[in-house]
Amino acid sequence: MSGREQDPLDAVQADRVRAVLALGGVPQGDLQDGLQQVRLKLLERRARGEEAPRDVGAWTAVVASNIAADWHRARNRQERVATRLKLLNTRDAQVESGQESSLLAMAVAEGLDALPDAQRQVLVLRYYADLPVRRIAELLGVPVGTVKSRLFAAAKIMRERLQKEEVA
């Protein structure tokens, strides 16, 4: 891109995309690539003459969530866990009360990894991207009841996992 004015994402949207990617299991080193993929999809829409999405923030969150799901399926699970542990150990040295919050962060990250893709996607879109259930259903092209059942199942699995690990 030749200038800032041509960037289809503002700084807030870019941060949100990175966060959705990270919550979806994409390692820190690959977040910029994921962000560029979202930008590319927006630019491709523009090049095809399509209108910009009505709610760019929601659209980019869904695209980022899909990219994270694709990445998640493509990587070896051991590699993801090892990368996360390394990042958490680095953060422990920087955070004073870091041991408890790092344990919780690690448990949540591992819990998200263990969820089926569809459940992880709606959980991240609902609770991180703060999208309403109806909007998630619309963006994913599924019934509202499907989103609700996926959210319920994902929350139940996460709750049970955190209680079992005595982190929550």
Buried (B, 14 or more C-beta within 10 A) or exposed (E): EEEEEEBBBEEEBBEBBBBBBBBBBBBBEBBEEBBEBBBEBBBEBEEEEEEEBEBBBBBBBBBBBBBBBBBBEEBEEEEBBEBBBEBBEEEEEEEEEBEEBBBBBBBBBBBBBEBEBBBBBBBBBBBBBEBEBEBBBBBBEBEBEBBBEBBEBBBEBBEEBBEEBEBE
